[in-house]
Amino acid sequence: MFNTQELPDNQGILNAAELLEGVVKTTPLELNHQLSEEFGAKIYLKREDLQVVRSYKIRGAYNFISRLSLEERKLGVVTSSAGNHAQGVAMSCSMLEIKGIIFMPATTPKQKIRAVQRLGKQWVEVVLTGDTYDDAKAAATKYCKKNHVPFVPPFDAKYIIEGQGTVGLEIFHQLKNHAPDYIFVPIGGGGLIAGLITYFKEKFPHTKIIGAEPLGAPAMAETLKQNKVVTLEKIDSFVDGAAVKQVGNMTFAVIKDKVDDVVLVPEGKICTKILQLYNRDAIVAEPAGALSVAALDFYKDKIQGKKVVCILSGGNNDIERMQEIKERSLLFEGLKHYFIIKFPQRSGALKEFVNKVLGPDDDITLFEYTKKNSKESGPALVGVESKSKDDFEGLIERMHKYGVDYTHLNENPTLFNFLI
């Protein structure tokens, strides 16, 4: 097996680029006019969502697997993934005719599972286990130790990082052999940002590398804060392509002294950017794919007049998730609120609420109520959507004016998650 202590380097990235020729696409680097105008900068999107497997993960997976010895290939390979790495491994196994077993969380979107099965064909078996990537990784590691099968790490290996680093090589050539001022990169386990840092920081140290991590899964931010690899006890797995409890030891070793910043992006903001990318540019980005674009808001003042690249890392989004994405966006933007309201059990109570309490731009999107004749009042679960977040203050004022007995669920995470 490979020496896991050897760090990636630029020569390794050049070797990977040569190996990947004809296997992966040189994905477009597109100047986005909407974002450029919004931020007063030249904002380019590196469209890895248009890659062969709709994410950059094929780069590292193929680079790693193709370097296995003939004896190792005969044993087959095992990996763990929340989706995109699995697709890269599946396609690599099919192209190289190597058997593969892929452990994935049971919570993985169906679209990604089907894609893995389609790309791997008869060469790949999918095993669903646990609720998070780390659960799947534990199961895969246990299987490898028991059966002595090579493990294909999703991010923490020299050849994986060098494969992902070819994204940086492409960016440099596509900018006509110029380095950008800023690169915004999504972070999960750290393989992609480690590859970009390996390429750019040695050759073009002026380029600032900004990592973007989900607020609900800040594994890299905590690791950098404590200056050691830490394991988070609990994470929000919504941004499934970037939600890990622990980053890689090697990725941390590459990143720790060279990354310029890591920003934590709220999941709701990511959802807003997914919808904007779709509505403005017809780009279907998965949550992890939109991370880098969502992080731009944190650097609005610093990037004016600069040349900026955002890595749009993946487009494996299940259409069935869009309603949840819209909901999370509305909640984050302050446009949707849920209440438990105790309505008097008399005629006209609801009509009075609609006519006197709701504003002209307020819309009831949810109403659940059961009348109980033996009581003076009955609770209703009510969802209200507005056109502007400023409408909320007026709604609350009118509730107080007309003596509405309510509980605001948005401010009560326990009740909110239980009822909504």
C-alpha positions, 0 to 999 in steps of 0.5 A: 500500500501507499506511504500515507506520510508523504505529502503531495507536491506540484510534480505529483499534480502534473503527473496526475493531470497527465494520467487523467487526460482522456478520463476527466473533462477540463471543466469550464471556467466561466465569468459570472456576470450576475455575481461580478456585478453584485460584488464589484469583482470578476467572479469566475465559477469553476464548473466541476458540477459539469464533470463526468460524474458531476463533481471533481471527485473522479480526479482523485479517485482515478488517480489513486486507484490506477496506481494500485499494483496488479496484486491489489487490483485483484483484491478489489477496492473498498471506500466510504462516501456520502455520494460524490467520491462514491461516483468517482470510485464507481466510474474508476472501477468500471473503467479499470475493471476492478471490483469495488464495494462502496459504503454510503450513509443510509441518508444519502440522497437516492439520486446519488445512490442510483448514479453510483450504481449506474456508473459502476455497472456490474463492478460495484456493490453499494452498502448503505449503513449509518446516518453520517459519512463517519458511520459509513467510514467506520463500517468500510474500515472494519471491512477492509481490516477483516478482508485485507482489501485496499481502501480508497480514501475520499480525501486523506491521501497523497494521490487523492489530493494531487488528483484534486489539485489538477483543478488548480492547474486547469484554473491557471491555464484557463486564466491564460497563465495567471493566478487569481487574487482569491479562490473560494473552496468548499471544505469537507474532509479537505482534499480539494483545498489541500490540492489547491493549496499545494498547487497555488501556494508554492507557485503563486503565494499571493493568491488567497485561498479561502475555505468555506465550511458548513456552519453545522459541520465545522470540522476543519475550523475546529481543527485549525482552532485547536491545532490538532485533528478533532472529532466533532460529536454531532453535525448537521448532515444537510450539506452531505458532500461537506459534512464530516465529523473529522478532517484528514490528518494529511489534509490538515498538515497541508492546510494548517499553515497556508490556508488564508481563512475558513468561513462558516456558512449557515445552511440556510444561506447555502440554500438561498444561493442554490436557488439563486444559481438555479433561477439566475443561471440555470445552474443545478448545484448541490449544497456542497457545490454552492458553499463557495458562492455562499461564502462570498458575502463574508468577503464582500468588501475585500474582493472588490476589483479583484479576480475571484474563482469559486469552485462549484464543486458538484451538481448531484442534487436530488430534485426531491430535496428542492422543497426542503432547500426552499424551506430552509432558505425562507427560514434563514432569510426571515420570510417564513415563520411558524407559530402555535396559536391558541384560537378561541373556540368561537365563530369568526376567530380565524376570520378575525386573525386573517383580516386584522392580524395578517398583513397584506403580503402575509400568506398562510402556508400551513394550518393544522387545527382540531376543534375541541368542544370541551375547551375555550381555546384550541391550539393551531399550528400556523405557517406564515410566509411574507415577501419581506423580512421586515413584515415580521415585526408588524405581524408580531405587533398586531398579534399583541394588539389583538391579544393573540396567544402564540408561541413562535416556533422558529425561536424554539429549536426543540419544538420546531424540529418536533412539529415542522 
